[in-house]
């Protein structure tokens, strides 16, 4: 939300994020894991200690089997049933706005470079030489913190023209009584389902689109987030020529997070049930497990993240 107290940054300031958010070389010149390096064994142990009631909540949408403008990149699912067994075939192009998935660090490029300054040419038809999803083959297990932006604003959802700002991430954490810590999964709920129920004329993935402003990236960097989990993704249009050009895939947060921070993005998370569970449990921190498929050289993976209270 823009105000006299929190004005929108100018384009030169946003361009400066390309440097201030940069983690290239932080974990060595050949690192492919990025900010997942911040999740130490001690971090996992402490995250496990958050389990009290044992309540589990999935953050994934069902695999999408229908096409059309509102359902980009649907899955194919066929079942062959015989007299003594049944087997499945599933085929899916998971990037886009239909399937819950995690982006690997080789997914997005900026001016011919990707995470850690590696050339985009490292990604070929047979897979990526660096920044691939198999860097997280042991899974991602850490403390999750839900930041409920509609709850902060007193609304049903974030809206077009009023993107989630960086200062709001910290304001939501303060209101909910939690502190963002290094190695956290920062889970930003923007009310995607409520928004599209109220605005059927808008299509997920096509501008205009609610979501996060570019200035959320420096806040995630400052708190050393390990992964961003979100339901609405980048606000579009971004409002900055450098990101609104057709050559920019994903949007400013995708570029700043993946290319420069090495911060994986868990896109299209189904967060409405999680927000309800947090309110019912009276706490906004939990154990979060994310287990990507072990795909050598893959640009990401469909996932079924699970929060445990």
C-alpha positions in Angstrom: 0.0 0.0 0.0 1.4 3.4 -1.0 1.1 6.3 1.4 3.1 9.4 2.5 4.8 7.2 5.1 5.5 4.4 2.6 5.9 5.9 -0.9 6.6 3.6 -3.8 10.3 3.4 -4.7 11.5 5.1 -7.8 12.8 3.0 -10.7 16.5 3.8 -9.9 16.0 2.5 -6.4 14.4 -0.7 -7.7 17.2 -1.1 -10.2 19.6 -0.9 -7.2 17.9 -4.0 -5.8 19.8 -6.0 -8.4 22.9 -5.3 -6.5 21.7 -5.0 -2.9 19.8 -8.4 -3.1 22.7 -10.2 -4.7 24.0 -13.4 -3.0 26.2 -14.5 -5.8 29.3 -16.3 -4.4 27.9 -16.4 -0.9 28.0 -20.2 -0.7 30.7 -20.7 -3.3 31.0 -20.1 -7.1 29.4 -23.5 -8.0 26.5 -23.4 -5.5 23.1 -24.6 -6.8 21.1 -24.7 -3.5 21.0 -20.9 -2.8 19.2 -19.8 0.3 18.3 -23.4 1.2 21.8 -23.4 2.6 20.4 -21.3 5.5 18.4 -24.3 6.7 20.9 -25.9 9.0 20.4 -29.2 11.0 19.8 -27.0 14.0 17.1 -25.0 12.1 15.3 -28.3 11.2 15.5 -29.5 14.8 14.0 -26.3 16.1 11.3 -26.4 13.4 10.4 -29.9 14.5 9.9 -28.7 18.0 7.0 -26.5 16.8 4.8 -29.6 16.4 2.3 -29.6 19.2 -1.3 -30.5 18.1 -0.1 -32.6 15.2 -2.6 -31.0 12.8 -1.4 -31.2 9.2 -2.5 -28.9 6.3 -1.6 -29.4 2.6 -0.7 -26.2 0.7 -1.2 -27.8 -2.7 -4.0 -27.5 -5.3 -5.1 -30.7 -6.9 -3.3 -31.4 -10.2 -5.2 -29.5 -12.8 -6.7 -31.6 -15.6 -8.5 -28.9 -17.6 -7.2 -26.4 -20.1 -8.3 -22.9 -21.0 -7.1 -19.3 -20.2 -7.6 -19.6 -16.4 -5.8 -22.9 -16.1 -2.3 -22.6 -17.7 -0.3 -25.7 -18.1 -2.8 -28.4 -17.1 -1.8 -32.0 -16.2 -2.6 -35.1 -18.2 -3.9 -37.9 -16.1 -4.9 -41.3 -17.5 -5.7 -44.4 -15.6 -5.5 -47.9 -17.1 -7.5 -50.5 -15.2 -7.2 -54.2 -15.7 -8.7 -57.2 -14.1 -6.2 -57.3 -11.2 -4.7 -53.8 -10.9 -4.8 -50.1 -12.1 -1.9 -47.9 -13.1 -1.6 -44.2 -13.8 0.1 -41.9 -16.3 0.7 -38.3 -15.3 2.3 -35.7 -17.6 2.6 -32.1 -16.6 4.2 -28.8 -17.6 4.0 -27.4 -14.1 5.4 -23.8 -14.4 2.7 -21.2 -14.7 -0.4 -20.4 -12.7 -2.2 -23.7 -12.4 0.0 -26.2 -10.4 1.6 -25.8 -7.0 5.3 -26.1 -7.7 8.7 -25.0 -6.6 11.0 -23.0 -9.0 14.6 -24.1 -9.2 17.3 -21.5 -9.5 17.8 -22.2 -13.2 14.2 -21.3 -14.0 14.6 -17.5 -14.5 17.3 -15.5 -16.4 18.3 -11.8 -16.4 20.3 -10.4 -19.3 21.6 -13.8 -20.1 22.6 -14.8 -16.6 21.0 -16.9 -13.9 21.7 -17.7 -10.2 25.4 -17.2 -9.1 26.2 -15.4 -12.4 26.1 -18.6 -14.4 25.2 -18.3 -18.2 21.7 -19.0 -19.2 23.2 -21.4 -21.8 23.9 -23.8 -18.9 20.3 -24.8 -19.3 19.7 -27.1 -22.3 17.1 -29.5 -23.6 18.6 -32.3 -21.5 18.7 -30.3 -18.3 20.6 -27.6 -16.4 24.2 -27.8 -15.5 23.7 -25.7 -12.4 20.9 -24.3 -10.3 18.8 -27.4 -10.8 16.1 -28.7 -8.5 18.1 -31.8 -7.6 20.2 -29.5 -5.3 17.2 -30.0 -2.9 16.9 -33.7 -3.2 17.0 -34.1 0.6 13.9 -32.0 0.8 13.2 -28.6 2.4 12.2 -28.8 6.0 12.1 -25.7 8.1 10.0 -23.3 10.2 7.2 -21.7 8.2 5.7 -18.4 9.1 2.4 -17.3 7.5 2.0 -13.6 6.9 -1.7 -12.9 6.5 -1.9 -9.7 4.5 -5.7 -9.6 4.2 -5.9 -10.0 8.0 -3.4 -7.1 8.4 -5.4 -4.9 6.0 -8.9 -5.9 7.3 -9.9 -7.0 3.8 -10.8 -10.3 2.0 -7.8 -10.1 -0.4 -5.1 -8.0 -2.0 -6.4 -6.0 -5.0 -5.1 -4.8 -8.3 -3.2 -1.5 -7.9 -2.5 -2.1 -4.2 0.3 -4.7 -4.1 1.8 -6.2 -1.0 4.7 -4.0 0.1 7.9 -4.9 1.9 6.9 -3.0 5.0 3.7 -4.9 5.2 5.6 -8.2 5.6 7.2 -6.9 8.7 3.9 -5.3 9.9 2.0 -8.5 9.5 4.7 -10.4 11.5 4.6 -7.9 14.3 0.8 -7.9 14.4 0.8 -11.7 14.6 3.5 -11.8 17.3 6.1 -13.6 15.3 9.6 -12.6 14.3 11.1 -13.6 10.9 14.3 -15.6 11.4 17.1 -16.7 9.1 16.3 -19.9 7.2 12.5 -19.4 7.5 9.9 -20.3 4.9 8.1 -17.0 4.5 4.5 -17.8 3.5 2.7 -14.8 2.1 -1.1 -15.1 2.0 -2.8 -12.5 -0.3 -6.3 -14.0 -0.6 -6.0 -15.4 -4.1 -9.2 -17.5 -4.1 -11.3 -14.7 -2.5 -10.0 -12.2 -5.1 -10.8 -14.4 -8.2 -14.2 -15.3 -6.7 -15.0 -11.6 -6.6 -13.3 -10.8 -9.9 -14.1 -13.5 -12.5 -13.3 -11.0 -15.2 -9.6 -11.3 -14.3 -7.4 -14.4 -15.2 -4.5 -15.6 -13.0 -1.2 -15.0 -14.8 -2.5 -12.2 -17.0 -2.3 -8.5 -16.2 -3.8 -6.8 -14.3 -3.0 -9.1 -11.4 -2.7 -8.5 -7.7 0.4 -9.7 -5.8 3.7 -8.7 -4.3 5.6 -5.5 -5.1 9.3 -5.5 -6.0 10.2 -3.9 -2.6 9.3 -7.1 -0.8 12.6 -8.6 -2.1 14.9 -6.5 0.0 12.9 -7.4 3.1 13.2 -11.1 2.4 16.9 -10.6 1.8 17.3 -8.6 5.1 15.7 -11.4 7.0 17.6 -14.2 5.2 14.5 -16.1 4.1 15.2 -19.6 2.8 12.1 -19.9 0.6 9.1 -17.7 -0.4 5.8 -19.5 -0.5 3.0 -17.4 -2.0 -0.5 -17.6 -3.6 -0.6 -14.5 -5.8 3.0 -14.0 -7.0 4.2 -10.8 -8.7 1.8 -7.9 -9.0 1.3 -7.0 -12.7 2.0 -4.5 -14.2 5.0 -4.0 -12.0 5.0 -0.3 -12.6 8.7 -0.2 -13.7 9.8 -0.2 -17.3 12.8 -2.6 -16.5 10.3 -5.3 -15.4 7.3 -4.6 -17.6 9.1 -5.3 -20.8 8.0 -8.4 -22.6 11.4 -10.0 -22.1 10.9 -10.2 -18.4 9.5 -13.6 -17.3 7.8 -14.0 -14.0 8.0 -10.4 -12.8 10.3 -8.5 -10.5 10.1 -10.7 -7.4 10.9 -13.8 -9.6 13.9 -12.1 -11.0 15.2 -10.6 -7.8 14.6 -13.8 -5.7 15.7 -16.5 -8.1 18.5 -14.9 -10.1 20.0 -12.6 -7.5 19.1 -13.9 -4.1 19.1 -17.6 -4.9 15.7 -17.8 -3.1 13.4 -20.5 -4.4 9.8 -19.7 -5.0 6.9 -22.0 -4.2 4.3 -20.8 -6.6 0.5 -21.2 -6.6 0.4 -22.4 -3.0 -3.2 -23.1 -1.7 -3.1 -20.9 1.4 -6.7 -20.3 2.3 -6.9 -23.5 4.4 -3.6 -22.7 6.1 -4.7 -19.1 7.0 -7.8 -20.6 8.5 -5.8 -23.2 10.4 -3.4 -20.5 11.8 -6.3 -18.5 13.0 -7.9 -21.5 14.7 -4.6 -22.6 16.2 -3.9 -19.1 17.4 -0.3 -19.2 16.0 1.3 -18.4 12.7 4.5 -20.6 12.9 4.7 -24.3 12.1 6.9 -27.0 10.7 6.9 -26.9 6.9 8.0 -29.8 4.7 8.5 -29.5 0.9 9.8 -32.5 -1.0 10.6 -31.8 -4.7 10.9 -34.7 -7.1 14.5 -35.7 -7.6 14.8 -34.6 -11.3 18.4 -34.3 -12.4 18.8 -31.0 -14.2 15.2 -30.0 -13.6 14.0 -26.4 -13.6 11.6 -27.1 -10.7 9.1 -29.7 -9.5 5.4 -30.0 -8.6 5.1 -30.3 -4.8 2.7 -31.0 -2.1 3.9 -28.8 0.8 2.6 -29.8 4.2 2.4 -27.6 7.3 2.3 -29.3 10.7 1.2 -27.5 13.9 
